[in-house]
Amino acid sequence: MNGHDITTERHSERRTPPPTTHQLALMIWVAVFPTLTVLNLLLGDLLTGLPSVVRTFVLATVAVPIVIYGLMPRLHRLRARILGQA
């Protein structure tokens, strides 16, 4: 067994299993709802008068990167910490 094998073994022992469908749904809701709420409050006046499809497109274009790259990684780390303490 070399050093790489030991490191790999340690990482696999500490790895948190992927979230269940229900956990992932909750994590997505926790990320999406406040993001859309804040974006609506910030951009609502600017988007007034636009067709609803265009408003939805703008909000989704801004919200998706915030959720995927900003919030979901943090929620995954938080979940791993919580499960590590259990």
JOBELFEN-V367287 format. One record per residue. N is the residue number from 1. RES is the residue in three letters. PSI is psi in whole degrees, 0 to 359 (none if undefined). NEAR is the number of other ideal C-beta (glycine too) atoms within 12 Angstrom. D_CENTER is the distance of its C-alpha to the mean C-alpha in Angstrom with 2 decimals. Layout:
{{N RES PSI NEAR D_CENTER} {N RES PSI NEAR D_CENTER}}
This chain:
{{1 MET 124 9 37.33} {2 ASN 181 8 36.31} {3 GLY 325 9 33.83} {4 HIS 319 10 31.14} {5 ASP 319 11 31.53} {6 ILE 316 12 31.22} {7 THR 315 13 28.02} {8 THR 320 14 26.50} {9 GLU 318 14 27.71} {10 ARG 318 13 26.19} {11 HIS 320 12 22.72} {12 SER 331 12 22.96} {13 GLU 326 11 24.10} {14 ARG 351 14 21.16} {15 ARG 130 14 18.43} {16 THR 136 21 16.20} {17 PRO 156 14 16.33} {18 PRO 155 13 13.42} {19 PRO 150 21 12.03} {20 THR 169 13 14.41} {21 THR 319 10 13.93} {22 HIS 320 10 14.10} {23 GLN 316 21 11.64} {24 LEU 319 19 8.97} {25 ALA 317 15 10.24} {26 LEU 316 17 10.09} {27 MET 317 28 6.53} {28 ILE 317 24 5.84} {29 TRP 316 19 8.87} {30 VAL 329 23 8.16} {31 ALA 318 30 5.56} {32 VAL 313 26 7.96} {33 PHE 307 18 11.22} {34 PRO 326 19 11.63} {35 THR 312 29 10.52} {36 LEU 324 27 13.09} {37 THR 311 17 15.50} {38 VAL 317 19 15.68} {39 LEU 320 26 16.04} {40 ASN 319 21 18.70} {41 LEU 321 14 20.47} {42 LEU 321 17 20.53} {43 LEU 355 23 21.36} {44 GLY 313 17 23.11} {45 ASP 323 11 26.56} {46 LEU 330 16 26.13} {47 LEU 355 22 25.09} {48 THR 136 13 27.86} {49 GLY 342 10 30.35} {50 LEU 150 16 28.15} {51 PRO 149 11 28.02} {52 SER 327 12 25.09} {53 VAL 320 11 23.97} {54 VAL 317 16 23.93} {55 ARG 314 23 22.09} {56 THR 318 19 19.38} {57 PHE 314 15 19.29} {58 VAL 313 23 19.02} {59 LEU 316 29 16.25} {60 ALA 322 20 14.18} {61 THR 325 16 15.14} {62 VAL 319 23 13.91} {63 ALA 319 30 10.76} {64 VAL 311 22 9.25} {65 PRO 323 16 9.41} {66 ILE 314 23 8.15} {67 VAL 310 28 4.81} {68 ILE 314 20 4.97} {69 TYR 337 13 7.04} {70 GLY 310 18 6.72} {71 LEU 317 26 4.11} {72 MET 318 25 1.76} {73 PRO 321 16 5.56} {74 ARG 319 18 6.83} {75 LEU 324 27 5.85} {76 HIS 318 25 7.30} {77 ARG 318 15 10.09} {78 LEU 315 21 10.76} {79 ARG 318 25 11.14} {80 ALA 319 21 13.37} {81 ARG 316 14 15.34} {82 ILE 315 15 15.91} {83 LEU 331 18 17.07} {84 GLY 332 14 19.12} {85 GLN 342 9 20.98} {86 ALA none 8 21.80}}
